[in-house]
Amino acid sequence: MQKINEILSFIKDQYKTDDFIPLHVPRFRGNEKKYLNETIDSTVVSSVGAYVDQFESMMENIVEVEKAVAVVNGTSSLQVALRLAGVKAGDEVITQALTFIATANAIAYNHAEPIFLDVDLDTMGLSPKAVSEFLEEFGELREDGTYNKNTGKKIAACMPMHTFGFPVHLDEMITVCDNWGIPVVEDAAESLGSYYKGKHTGSIGLIGGFSFNGNKTVTCGGGGAIVTNVLELGKHAKYLTTTAKRPHPYEFFHDELGYNFRMPNLNAALACAQLEMLPKFLEEKRNLAQEYAEFFKSINIKFREELPDTKVNYWLMCLELGDKEERDNFLKLTNENSVMTRPIWTLMFRLPMYEHCHRDQQKNAIFLEERIVNIPSSVR
Ligand SMILES: *Cc1c(COP(=O)(O)O)cnc(C)c1O
């Protein structure tokens, strides 16, 4: 790759260093230490506390939802969101194969089976057209929902994922799913700060999940949030993730199979301080994306920019290279030269746990799998 030296020096200039440049690292430049110290001094570090409540209300304001529930990680937020959407053992859930493993695992943890459908080339997320075509061919609308004619199983939910913060075509997705009576559960793990037609991702489907893992835009070490505009579902999410214990001053009585998925107050303290920084992070990422966009345009490499009607958080920024050979070369040369880059995920149906699952042709997913790479995207 002839342009590689130019690329390496441009990225090193952005971060003003010759040392190793990671893909994405957190920045703690706000009230993180102050809130953590307060929490430790108070001894209220565990599964309840003021910062948990504050985190939930901050998320309600940012995502503009009726209810946000703090949980221990993003995967568990999706697991519970699917259950609340009505997914039961033996059901099927439509999702994309081009995603991080947590999306598919959250389905499997509910003893349901993923159906992997193709993504759109422009959004890199689940394609409403692919969903519509699949349902036209295999869907059978009954009184209590849509069933798969092939397997006789209920298609209980559809879970699109907003890849690297780029929102899927949500209007079209919701329309298709509404026609078939299938609830939409948004995997918004990567898209805190991303908007679709002015609405925050995660707030548009029935229910959504976010991640606050160490590599995400905002982190609290590990954490997640379930969000919904249906207050009853939100309350149920809180109940289920806190062991489904009936409120009582001292008796222990649990009336459903709940989970201990609570976010500790210590992590919530970190999360609150980080959420305060979100607007700054988003602005700074947007500036970096702008610099990248201009540079890569000048050397004829495709840098992925936000689509009309959307606002992207630029969580992990990405390039679309010419072919797999160019991609492999790029990954080798950058990683050998202290600039961390990464290919997009291996498609889910190539993994042993999911290779038996139903899928369509995956033309776009395979195209992107061979060409998309992530480049350093941390806040500078
Ligand atoms: C990060 C992520 C999750 C959740 O991850 P946790 O590490 O459990 O917080 C879920 N889905 C996608 C697509 C992700 O990128």
The ligand as an SDF file (V2000), in Angstrom:
LIG
                    3D

 15 15  0  0  0  0  0  0  0  0999 V2000
  -20.4690   -3.3770   23.4080 C   0  0  0  0  0  0  0  0  0  0  0  0
  -21.6270   -4.0310   22.7680 C   0  0  0  0  0  0  0  0  0  0  0  0
  -22.6280   -4.6910   23.5100 C   0  0  0  0  0  0  0  0  0  0  0  0
  -22.6310   -4.8510   24.9880 C   0  0  0  0  0  0  0  0  0  0  0  0
  -21.4150   -5.0300   25.5190 O   0  0  0  0  0  0  0  0  0  0  0  0
  -21.0200   -5.1560   27.0560 P   0  0  0  0  0  0  0  0  0  0  0  0
  -19.5560   -5.4000   26.9240 O   0  0  0  0  0  0  0  0  0  0  0  0
  -21.7610   -6.3090   27.6170 O   0  0  0  0  0  0  0  0  0  0  0  0
  -21.3280   -3.8850   27.7690 O   0  0  0  0  0  0  0  0  0  0  0  0
  -23.7110   -5.1990   22.8240 C   0  0  0  0  0  0  0  0  0  0  0  0
  -23.8250   -5.0940   21.4990 N   0  0  0  0  0  0  0  0  0  0  0  0
  -22.8920   -4.4650   20.7450 C   0  0  0  0  0  0  0  0  0  0  0  0
  -23.1050   -4.3580   19.2880 C   0  0  0  0  0  0  0  0  0  0  0  0
  -21.7510   -3.9340   21.3500 C   0  0  0  0  0  0  0  0  0  0  0  0
  -20.8290   -3.3190   20.5970 O   0  0  0  0  0  0  0  0  0  0  0  0
  1  2  1  0
  2  3  1  0
  2 14  2  0
  3  4  1  0
  3 10  2  0
  4  5  1  0
  5  6  1  0
  6  7  2  0
  6  8  1  0
  6  9  1  0
 10 11  1  0
 11 12  2  0
 12 13  1  0
 12 14  1  0
 14 15  1  0
M  END
$$$$
